[in-house]
């Protein structure tokens, strides 16, 4: 019985910790650190969507995102190496995945569209 109680306590702690880092309309900031792998829009610096996701997805502009690496984080921006070129992305989305705190994609974008899981993005609050 003690093992079950300990297991449930650990699981609850894990769920609350995960929810604290999940992107939601109320918390539109993607928590990134140097060395993290993230999926990023590969359309180039002039693309307005600046979509980022923790899971494979398409950008809101319709192009497949590419696995990329965070090289610098400063304030509300991150420098991400996308296809061999460093590009600056906002880490706070104007639009975010609306599938809730348990959603693993943590998708943000600067333009409206669909999340990697197929749901409509919600405006950040």
Secondary structure as UniProt FT lines:
FT   HELIX           2..21
FT   TURN            25..26
FT   TURN            34..35
FT   STRAND          37..40
FT   TURN            45..46
FT   STRAND          52..53
FT   TURN            60..61
FT   STRAND          66..74
FT   TURN            75..76
FT   STRAND          77..82
FT   TURN            83..84
FT   STRAND          85..90
FT   STRAND          95..97
FT   TURN            101..102
FT   STRAND          108..109
FT   TURN            116..117
FT   STRAND          120..123
//
